[in-house]
Amino acid sequence: MDTSELPQDVLHFIAEQIDSVPHLEALLLLYKQPSEHWTADLTAARLYVSLETAAQILRDLEQRHLIGKRPDAPATEYVFDGAWDDSGQLMARVAMTYTRFLTPVATFIHSKAPRSVLEFARAFELKKDR
């Protein structure tokens, strides 16, 4: 299966917001278990990544406004923040697509240029108002 058979809105979201498979899996953990107190320690244990990697993933997702700090909790506890999902359906579609098509989605993520390269390229995009 190639990615042309996957939902285009899901692919667009992944292309724009997700840097790696662990980023997507962390976001899915927070989405699917909203009552959990997600810390770097717990995330690292669930994703089988180092504590430093988990902490960076959580910071990355927070910076993109996909997750936020848990209200009235220590500053290191995170929760899914669905405010970015206008329809309330995109994250459910992302979760379903990843569950059903894990290999094509993972391959798509791995085929993307690293975020640093994309950000560097965006710095040189011509602006319409110039």
BELSUL-V579454 format. One line per field, one symbol per residue. phi: phi as a letter, one per 40 degrees, with the letter a starting at -180 (. if undefined). burial: + if it has 24 or more other ideal C-beta (glycine too) atoms within 12 Angstrom, else -. A space follows every 10 residues. Layout:
phi = ???
burial = ???
//
This chain:
phi = .bccccdccc ccdcccbbca ccccccccdc ccbcccccbc dccdcccfbc dccccccccc ccccgcbacc cfbdcbbbac bccccdcgbc cccccccccc bdcccccccc cccddccccc cccbcccccc
burial = --+--++--+ +-++--++++ ++++++++++ +------+++ --++--+-+- --++++++++ ++---+++-- ------++++ +--------+ +-+++-++-- +---+--++- -+-------- ----------
//
